[in-house]
Amino acid sequence: MILNRVLKGAILVALGASSYGMLATFVKMAYNQNFTTAEVTTAQFILGILGLLVINSFQKVKKKNDVVKATLKNIFQLMLAGTSLGMTSLFYYLAVKYIPVSIGIVLLMQTVWMGVLLEMMLDKKFPEIKKIVAVVIILIGTVLATDLLKKDIDL
């Protein structure tokens, strides 16, 4: 059971990471076709709404009744989460305009260890060993992805 959950989690993380990688490539291609950041973001928003409508319609058919209505608290939480995710995407798209996609993806993955560090400072307690292992793996992946060991770095 636990192995099944771990495998499912690993697959979902891999899909999410590859989605961000492909998304940055599509954004870069859109910029090359003279689309603006606003147009790219709007297109993503519209496609997201259409995707959610399709999923919602399948849910209605499957359950054969109305979907549970959202409370005011649910709506506020959704807006808060959506705003932070939307701003992340917006700033990511703006960054991809000026830097290569590969560098953008590597920088985006740094938010994991920054989040663990911030959580450690806010909670004033040392992170779990699983989180430390995850951060070490990400940092090793960053070194390998950037070929940091073979290059001379000039800032």
C-alpha positions in Angstrom: 0.0 0.0 0.0 2.7 2.5 1.0 4.9 1.5 -2.0 1.8 2.1 -4.3 1.3 5.6 -2.8 5.0 6.4 -3.2 5.0 5.3 -6.8 1.9 7.3 -7.5 3.5 10.4 -5.8 6.7 9.9 -7.9 4.8 9.7 -11.1 2.8 12.8 -10.3 5.9 14.8 -9.4 7.5 13.6 -12.7 4.5 14.7 -14.7 4.4 18.0 -12.9 8.1 18.7 -13.6 7.8 17.7 -17.2 4.8 19.9 -17.6 6.7 22.9 -16.3 9.5 22.0 -18.7 7.2 21.7 -21.7 5.3 24.8 -20.7 8.4 26.9 -20.6 9.3 25.6 -24.1 5.9 26.5 -25.4 6.1 30.0 -23.8 9.5 30.5 -25.5 8.1 29.4 -28.8 5.2 31.8 -28.3 7.6 34.7 -27.6 9.4 33.8 -30.9 6.1 34.2 -32.7 5.7 37.7 -31.1 3.1 36.8 -28.5 3.2 38.9 -25.3 3.3 37.6 -21.7 -0.3 38.7 -21.3 -1.5 36.7 -24.3 0.3 33.6 -23.2 -1.0 33.9 -19.7 -4.6 34.5 -20.9 -4.4 31.5 -23.3 -3.2 29.3 -20.4 -6.1 30.6 -18.2 -8.7 29.9 -20.9 -7.3 26.4 -21.5 -7.3 25.7 -17.8 -11.0 26.8 -17.5 -11.9 24.6 -20.4 -10.1 21.6 -18.9 -11.8 22.1 -15.5 -15.2 22.3 -17.3 -14.5 19.0 -19.0 -13.5 17.4 -15.7 -16.5 18.9 -14.0 -18.9 17.5 -16.6 -17.4 14.0 -16.2 -17.9 14.3 -12.5 -21.5 15.3 -12.9 -22.2 12.4 -15.2 -20.3 9.9 -13.0 -22.0 11.0 -9.7 -25.4 11.7 -11.4 -26.0 14.6 -9.1 -24.8 18.2 -8.5 -21.3 18.8 -7.4 -21.0 20.1 -3.8 -21.3 23.9 -3.6 -18.3 25.9 -2.5 -18.5 27.9 0.7 -17.2 31.5 1.0 -14.2 30.1 2.9 -13.5 27.6 0.0 -13.7 30.4 -2.6 -11.3 32.6 -0.6 -8.8 29.7 -0.2 -9.0 28.9 -3.9 -8.5 32.5 -4.8 -5.4 32.7 -2.5 -3.9 29.5 -3.9 -4.7 30.5 -7.5 -3.2 34.0 -7.1 0.1 32.6 -5.7 0.2 30.0 -8.5 -0.7 32.5 -11.1 1.9 35.0 -10.0 4.5 32.2 -10.0 3.6 31.4 -13.6 3.6 35.0 -14.6 7.1 35.7 -13.2 8.3 32.4 -14.6 7.1 33.4 -18.1 8.7 36.8 -17.7 12.0 35.2 -16.7 11.9 32.7 -19.6 11.7 35.8 -21.9 15.2 36.7 -20.9 16.9 33.5 -20.0 17.2 30.0 -21.6 14.4 27.5 -20.7 16.9 25.1 -19.2 18.1 27.7 -16.7 14.6 28.8 -15.9 13.6 25.2 -15.0 16.7 24.7 -12.8 16.0 28.0 -11.0 12.3 27.0 -10.5 13.3 23.8 -8.8 15.3 25.8 -6.3 12.0 26.8 -4.6 11.9 23.4 -2.9 15.0 23.9 -0.8 14.1 27.5 -0.2 10.7 26.4 1.1 12.2 23.9 3.4 14.6 26.6 4.7 11.8 29.1 5.2 9.7 26.4 7.0 12.6 25.7 9.3 13.0 29.4 10.1 9.3 30.0 10.7 8.6 26.8 12.7 11.9 27.0 14.5 12.5 23.3 14.2 14.8 21.1 12.1 13.2 19.5 9.1 12.4 15.8 8.8 15.0 13.5 7.4 12.8 12.9 4.3 12.8 16.6 3.5 16.6 16.8 3.9 17.1 13.9 1.6 14.8 15.5 -1.0 16.7 18.8 -0.8 20.0 16.9 -1.2 18.7 15.1 -4.3 17.5 18.4 -5.8 20.8 20.1 -5.1 22.7 17.1 -6.7 20.3 17.3 -9.6 21.0 21.0 -10.0 24.7 20.5 -10.0 24.3 17.7 -12.7 21.8 19.6 -14.8 23.9 22.8 -14.9 27.2 20.9 -15.5 28.6 22.9 -12.6 31.5 20.7 -12.0 33.0 21.0 -15.5 32.5 24.7 -16.1 34.3 27.8 -15.1 31.8 30.3 -13.7 32.1 34.0 -14.5 29.4 36.1 -12.8 
